[in-house]
Every structure is written in structure tokens, then in C-alpha cells.
Amino acid sequence: MASNEICNKNSKNKKKKRIAAVCCAGMLLSCLYTGCGKGDPLHVTQMMTKPVLKVDGESYSLSEAKVYLVNYQNLYGTVAGVDLWQREDQVDMLEEYIKNLTIAQMTKILSMDSLAKSRNIALEEEELASVAKAAKAYYESLNEEELAYLEVGETEIRKLYEDYALAQKLYKSLTVGVNSEVSDDEARIMDAMQIVVSDAKKAREIKKALKSGGDFSTLAGSYNEAEEIKIQFGRGELPQEVEKAAFALDNGTASGSIKTDDGFYFIYCVNKFNEELTDANKIKIVQKREKEAFGDVYDAYSRTIAKKMYQDTWNSLQANRLDQVKTDSFFAVYQEYCSEL
């Protein structure tokens, strides 16, 4: 699966020192082992081992779900430097979004792994070794409070990464034949200015003013009814009549009045070929092709397998920012060690 399909690739790759774990039997939450060994926490509460999701016989426990939940809540909990968890008007909506994202992600990964196994796709020894290195690195990045909250060991982290890697491998196998050639014309992104009006009389006034040498941006400031004057667009983003007229323009030229079902458009071409954005759009076009190729197979298979969500267990878990639980590098660490898989 493409990295942006399963997860957000903009996570920070924090490198925190691992603190070894100590166990105290009988405690409600697992404690941390402080000896010289590097083993997993020795005690995991019964609650944490309860499944929250089962897909075709494979499941994720509450503690494993926490890994996804915590990383997502830390990745998406801050926007433009604003901690959304500190805003009372945002917390409920943010929690619902994070929990929905987490359960959807886990369901898709387990479903993809089931599909992979049905096609005899498995991780090879070298791939497993890379995953193990990633699991060790991520586990060692967790601080004492994070280990206590997550209640997972390196073994559970490795399982999550193996599931993720297998889903990636399936995605690549289903999209290997996708055409990756995209022409400049198909991907072209244009920089322009627009004037959009709903009234035919105003359109005639604008047309007359432009013919008399009127400044497009000045007229746009007076007449434009759209939200923006400056726009960037590619194929399929504007009404067909507007796209056809706009893509025929040269730099520094303006169209006439273009009538559409939504009103009347005037387009001024600033740059008919934005090379940087066009190159980026080529990648998006290929990704869309891959997604469609993958989706045709995945959607059909997903409908045939059993899925069960343990709602009571899942409801017991809350998404919220804990002061000392800041880990958000789960996906970034995977990329660092497993990007070539």
C-alpha cells in the first residue's frame, strides 16, 4: 500500500532513549522492568489483551490498538502549532475522528493481510529482518510513561510492523502493472486568474471593459463572485467549457465570456505550464491509477471475509493527549527501515 494510503508520512522521527521495563505482579497496569535485560514488559493486564477487532480470524488487542491511536492523536492533534486537545470545542470531534481513523486503518490492514495470504504472498527473511530492526528502534524510542500506557513489548510492535509490511507488499503486487507514464498535457497545472459572475449583464460589462483594455485583476476585484481570484488547476477541475478555453490560452492572455451552467467565466492565463506542480500532479495521477487497480480487487475480497468489532472494549479506550505520551514516530520509523520493501 502506498505510504500515504495507510498512513500520514509527515510524522516526526523522534529518537528517544529506551527505558527498560519492570513488572510488579498483581498491579492493575503493567509496570516496567528495570533489570539489565532488554525483554518486553513481563506483565500485561487482562484488559489490554482483549481483542478490539477481528478480521478473518486475525485480531488486534486493545494494547496494539493503542499504538495506532496514540500515534494518530499526536500526529493530528496539533495544527499550525495549535494543540487541539486543549480546545474544549474541538476535543469531542477530534476524538471521534482519531478513533474512526484508527479502527478503519486496522481493519484495512488485517483485510489486506488476509488477501495477501490467500494469494500466497508472505514476507521473506530479509524483509522480516528489516521489520525487526524497525520494531526495535521504535520500541527503544518509547519513554517510561509511554511504555506503561501502551502496555506493549517489542514483540507486539514487530507484529504490527509485519502486518503493515505485508499490506504494503500486497499493494505493490496488485499495482505493479499500472501504467506510470503520464504526459505533460494530461498532468498540466495552470496558474490563472478568474472572474465568475452569475448575471449576464455583468458578463457583458466585463467583456466590454476587457476589450477596451481594462485590467483583469482590477475587474476581478470589482466583479468576481467566486471565493478566489488567483487559481491553479488541472484537468477535470473546472467546467469542461472553461477548461477547454483556458488551456488554449497563452501566457498574458485572457479568454472571452465563457457561459456555463453555473454562470459566466473569464480566465486570464498567468502561467500555462507550472512545471513544478505538473510534476507533482503526475505522481498523483499514477497514485490514483494504482488506487483504482487495488480497489477493484480489494473491495471484492473485503466483502467476502468476516469482520467483528468488540464495541464495549473499544469504547473503553479514550483518545486524548497525555502529557508524557508524545510518541508519533511509528510510521516514520517504519519508513526509515522498511522504505525499500
C-alpha positions as CSV (number, residue, x, y, z in Angstrom):
1,M,0.0,0.0,0.0
2,A,1.3,3.5,-0.8
3,S,2.5,5.1,2.4
4,N,0.0,7.9,2.1
5,E,-2.8,5.3,1.7
6,I,-2.3,3.8,5.1
7,C,-0.9,6.5,7.0
8,N,0.5,10.0,7.2
9,K,4.2,10.2,6.1
10,N,4.8,13.6,7.7
11,S,5.3,12.2,11.2
12,K,8.4,13.3,13.1
13,N,11.1,10.7,13.7
14,K,11.7,11.2,17.4
15,K,14.7,9.4,18.8
16,K,14.2,8.8,22.4
17,K,16.2,6.7,24.8
18,R,14.6,3.4,25.7
19,I,13.9,2.9,29.4
20,A,13.9,-0.8,30.4
21,A,10.7,-2.2,32.0
22,V,9.9,-3.6,35.5
23,C,7.0,-5.8,36.3
24,C,5.1,-5.9,39.6
25,A,2.7,-8.8,39.6
26,G,-0.9,-8.1,40.6
27,M,-0.9,-4.4,39.6
28,L,-3.8,-3.0,37.5
29,L,-1.4,-1.6,34.9
30,S,1.9,-3.3,33.8
31,C,5.0,-1.9,35.4
32,L,8.4,-1.5,33.9
33,Y,11.3,-4.0,34.0
34,T,14.4,-2.2,35.3
35,G,16.9,-5.1,35.0
36,C,19.8,-5.2,32.6
37,G,17.8,-7.4,30.1
38,K,16.0,-6.0,27.1
39,G,12.9,-8.1,27.3
40,D,9.3,-7.0,26.8
41,P,7.2,-5.9,29.8
42,L,6.6,-9.1,31.7
43,H,3.0,-8.4,32.8
44,V,0.2,-7.3,30.6
45,T,-3.2,-6.7,32.1
46,Q,-6.1,-8.9,31.0
47,M,-7.9,-5.9,29.7
48,M,-5.1,-5.0,27.3
49,T,-5.1,-8.4,25.7
50,K,-8.8,-8.3,24.9
51,P,-9.4,-8.1,21.2
52,V,-11.0,-4.9,19.8
53,L,-11.2,-6.1,16.3
54,K,-11.1,-9.5,14.5
55,V,-10.9,-9.9,10.7
56,D,-10.9,-13.3,9.1
57,G,-9.6,-15.0,12.3
58,E,-6.8,-12.4,13.0
59,S,-7.2,-9.8,15.6
60,Y,-5.8,-6.7,17.3
61,S,-5.8,-6.3,21.0
62,L,-6.6,-3.1,22.9
63,S,-2.9,-2.6,23.7
64,E,-2.0,-3.0,20.0
65,A,-4.8,-0.6,19.0
66,K,-3.3,2.0,21.4
67,V,-0.2,2.2,19.4
68,Y,-2.1,3.4,16.3
69,L,-4.4,5.5,18.4
70,V,-1.6,7.3,20.3
71,N,0.4,8.0,17.1
72,Y,-2.6,9.3,15.3
73,Q,-3.7,11.5,18.1
74,N,-0.2,13.1,18.4
75,L,0.1,13.5,14.6
76,Y,-3.2,15.1,14.1
77,G,-3.7,16.8,17.5
78,T,-1.7,19.8,16.5
79,V,-2.5,22.1,13.6
80,A,-0.4,25.1,12.8
81,G,1.1,25.0,16.2
82,V,-2.3,24.9,17.9
83,D,-2.9,22.0,20.4
84,L,-6.4,21.0,19.5
85,W,-6.6,18.8,22.6
86,Q,-6.5,22.0,24.7
87,R,-9.6,23.4,22.9
88,E,-12.8,22.2,24.5
89,D,-14.8,22.9,21.4
90,Q,-12.6,20.5,19.4
91,V,-11.9,17.6,21.7
92,D,-15.1,15.5,21.1
93,M,-14.9,15.9,17.3
94,L,-11.1,15.2,17.3
95,E,-11.5,12.1,19.5
96,E,-14.2,10.7,17.2
97,Y,-12.1,11.4,14.1
98,I,-9.0,9.7,15.6
99,K,-10.8,6.7,16.8
100,N,-12.6,6.2,13.5
101,L,-9.3,6.6,11.6
102,T,-7.6,4.0,13.9
103,I,-10.3,1.3,13.6
104,A,-10.5,1.9,9.8
105,Q,-6.8,1.6,9.4
106,M,-6.6,-1.6,11.5
107,T,-9.5,-3.2,9.6
108,K,-7.9,-2.4,6.3
109,I,-4.5,-3.8,7.3
110,L,-5.9,-7.1,8.6
111,S,-8.2,-7.4,5.5
112,M,-5.2,-6.8,3.2
113,D,-3.1,-9.3,5.1
114,S,-5.9,-11.9,4.7
115,L,-6.0,-11.2,0.9
116,A,-2.2,-11.4,0.8
117,K,-2.2,-14.8,2.4
118,S,-5.0,-16.0,0.1
119,R,-2.6,-15.2,-2.8
120,N,0.4,-16.9,-1.0
121,I,2.1,-13.5,-0.5
122,A,4.4,-13.5,2.5
123,L,7.4,-11.6,3.9
124,E,10.8,-13.0,3.1
125,E,13.6,-13.4,5.5
126,E,15.3,-10.2,4.5
127,E,12.0,-8.3,4.9
128,L,11.4,-9.7,8.3
129,A,14.9,-8.6,9.4
130,S,14.2,-5.0,8.3
131,V,10.9,-5.1,10.2
132,A,12.6,-6.4,13.3
133,K,15.1,-3.6,13.2
134,A,12.3,-1.1,12.8
135,A,10.4,-2.6,15.8
136,K,13.5,-2.5,18.0
137,A,14.1,1.2,17.0
138,Y,10.6,2.2,17.7
139,Y,10.3,0.3,21.0
140,E,13.6,1.8,22.2
141,S,12.2,5.3,21.4
142,L,9.4,5.0,23.9
143,N,9.8,6.6,27.3
144,E,8.8,5.2,30.6
145,E,5.3,6.7,30.6
146,E,4.7,5.6,27.0
147,L,5.6,2.0,27.8
148,A,3.4,2.0,30.8
149,Y,0.4,3.4,28.9
150,L,0.7,1.3,25.8
151,E,1.5,-1.9,27.6
152,V,3.1,-3.4,24.5
153,G,6.5,-5.0,24.1
154,E,8.9,-5.2,21.2
155,T,7.1,-8.4,20.1
156,E,3.8,-6.6,19.7
157,I,5.4,-3.8,17.8
158,R,7.1,-6.2,15.5
159,K,3.8,-7.9,14.8
160,L,2.2,-4.5,13.9
161,Y,5.1,-3.7,11.6
162,E,4.9,-7.2,10.0
163,D,1.2,-6.7,9.3
164,Y,1.8,-3.3,7.9
165,A,4.7,-4.5,5.7
166,L,2.6,-7.4,4.3
167,A,-0.2,-5.0,3.4
168,Q,2.4,-2.8,1.6
169,K,3.7,-5.9,-0.3
170,L,0.1,-6.8,-1.3
171,Y,-0.5,-3.3,-2.6
172,K,2.7,-3.4,-4.7
173,S,1.8,-6.8,-6.2
174,L,-1.7,-5.5,-7.2
175,T,-0.4,-2.3,-8.7
176,V,2.8,-3.5,-10.4
177,G,1.2,-3.4,-13.9
178,V,-0.3,0.1,-13.6
179,N,0.9,2.4,-16.3
180,S,3.2,5.0,-14.7
181,E,3.6,7.1,-17.9
182,V,1.8,10.5,-17.7
183,S,2.1,13.1,-20.4
184,D,2.7,16.8,-19.7
185,D,-0.7,17.7,-21.2
186,E,-2.6,15.2,-19.0
187,A,-0.9,16.4,-15.8
188,R,-0.6,20.1,-16.8
189,I,-1.3,22.6,-14.0
190,M,-2.0,26.2,-15.0
191,D,-1.7,29.4,-12.9
192,A,-4.5,31.9,-13.7
193,M,-6.9,34.5,-12.5
194,Q,-10.7,34.2,-12.8
195,I,-13.8,36.3,-12.8
196,V,-17.0,34.4,-12.2
197,V,-20.4,36.1,-12.3
198,S,-23.9,34.8,-12.4
199,D,-25.5,37.7,-14.2
200,A,-25.4,38.0,-18.0
201,K,-25.5,41.8,-17.8
202,K,-22.4,41.9,-15.6
203,A,-20.7,39.4,-18.0
204,R,-21.4,41.8,-20.9
205,E,-19.9,44.7,-18.9
206,I,-16.7,42.8,-18.1
207,K,-16.4,41.7,-21.7
208,K,-16.7,45.3,-22.9
209,A,-14.2,46.5,-20.3
210,L,-11.6,43.9,-21.3
211,K,-11.9,44.7,-25.0
212,S,-11.3,48.4,-24.1
213,G,-8.1,47.4,-22.4
214,G,-9.4,47.1,-18.8
215,D,-7.0,45.5,-16.2
216,F,-8.2,41.9,-15.5
217,S,-7.2,41.9,-11.8
218,T,-8.9,45.3,-11.2
219,L,-12.1,44.0,-12.9
220,A,-11.8,40.8,-10.9
221,G,-11.7,42.8,-7.7
222,S,-14.9,44.6,-8.6
223,Y,-16.9,41.8,-10.2
224,N,-15.7,38.3,-9.1
225,E,-18.3,36.3,-7.2
226,A,-16.1,33.3,-6.6
227,E,-14.1,32.8,-3.4
228,E,-10.8,33.3,-5.1
229,I,-9.4,35.3,-7.9
230,K,-6.0,33.6,-8.3
231,I,-6.3,29.9,-9.0
232,Q,-4.3,26.9,-10.0
233,F,-6.0,24.0,-11.8
234,G,-5.5,20.9,-13.9
235,R,-7.7,18.6,-16.0
236,G,-11.2,18.0,-14.6
237,E,-11.2,20.7,-12.0
238,L,-13.2,23.4,-13.8
239,P,-16.4,23.1,-16.0
240,Q,-15.5,21.5,-19.3
241,E,-16.2,24.7,-21.3
242,V,-13.9,26.7,-19.1
243,E,-11.1,24.1,-19.1
244,K,-11.1,23.9,-22.9
245,A,-10.9,27.7,-23.3
246,A,-8.3,28.2,-20.5
247,F,-5.9,25.5,-21.8
248,A,-5.9,27.2,-25.2
249,L,-4.6,30.4,-23.8
250,D,-1.0,31.7,-23.9
251,N,0.7,33.5,-21.0
252,G,-0.6,37.0,-20.6
253,T,-3.9,36.5,-22.5
254,A,-7.5,36.4,-21.4
255,S,-10.5,34.4,-22.6
256,G,-13.8,35.9,-23.6
257,S,-17.0,35.3,-21.7
258,I,-17.5,31.5,-21.2
259,K,-21.1,30.5,-20.4
260,T,-21.6,27.5,-18.1
261,D,-24.5,26.1,-16.1
262,D,-23.0,27.9,-13.1
263,G,-22.7,31.3,-14.7
264,F,-20.1,33.2,-16.8
265,Y,-16.3,32.7,-16.5
266,F,-13.4,34.9,-17.6
267,I,-9.9,33.4,-17.4
268,Y,-6.6,35.2,-17.5
269,C,-3.5,32.9,-18.1
270,V,-0.6,33.8,-15.8
271,N,1.4,30.6,-16.5
272,K,0.0,28.0,-18.8
273,F,2.5,25.3,-17.6
274,N,3.5,25.3,-13.9
275,E,6.3,22.7,-14.2
276,E,6.8,22.0,-10.5
277,L,3.1,21.4,-9.9
278,T,2.7,19.5,-13.1
279,D,5.4,17.0,-12.0
280,A,3.7,16.6,-8.6
281,N,0.4,16.1,-10.4
282,K,1.9,13.2,-12.4
283,I,2.6,11.4,-9.2
284,K,-1.0,12.0,-8.0
285,I,-2.3,10.6,-11.3
286,V,-0.3,7.4,-11.0
287,Q,-1.4,7.0,-7.4
288,K,-5.0,7.4,-8.5
289,R,-4.5,4.7,-11.1
290,E,-2.9,2.4,-8.5
291,K,-5.7,3.1,-6.0
292,E,-8.3,2.1,-8.6
293,A,-6.4,-1.1,-9.6
294,F,-6.0,-2.0,-6.0
295,G,-9.6,-1.1,-5.1
296,D,-11.1,-3.3,-7.7
297,V,-9.5,-6.4,-6.2
298,Y,-9.6,-5.4,-2.5
299,D,-13.2,-4.3,-2.4
300,A,-14.4,-7.5,-3.9
301,Y,-12.4,-9.6,-1.5
302,S,-13.2,-7.5,1.6
303,R,-16.9,-8.2,1.2
304,T,-16.3,-12.0,1.5
305,I,-14.5,-12.0,4.8
306,A,-15.8,-11.9,8.4
307,K,-15.2,-8.8,10.5
308,K,-16.1,-8.2,14.1
309,M,-15.6,-5.2,16.3
310,Y,-15.7,-5.6,20.1
311,Q,-17.6,-2.4,20.8
312,D,-17.5,-2.4,24.6
313,T,-13.8,-2.9,24.7
314,W,-13.2,-0.3,22.0
315,N,-15.5,2.2,23.8
316,S,-13.3,1.8,27.0
317,L,-10.4,3.5,25.2
318,Q,-10.3,7.2,25.0
319,A,-8.2,9.3,22.6
320,N,-6.7,12.2,24.4
321,R,-3.3,13.8,24.8
322,L,-1.4,12.7,27.8
323,D,1.4,15.0,29.0
324,Q,4.2,12.4,28.8
325,V,2.8,10.3,26.0
326,K,4.1,12.1,22.9
327,T,5.2,9.3,20.6
328,D,4.3,10.0,16.9
329,S,7.1,8.3,15.1
330,F,5.6,4.8,14.4
331,F,5.2,5.4,10.7
332,A,8.3,7.4,10.3
333,V,10.4,4.7,11.9
334,Y,8.9,2.2,9.5
335,Q,9.8,4.4,6.6
336,E,13.3,4.7,7.8
337,Y,14.0,1.0,8.0
338,C,11.5,-0.5,5.5
339,S,11.1,2.0,2.7
340,E,12.8,-0.3,0.2
341,L,10.5,-3.3,0.9
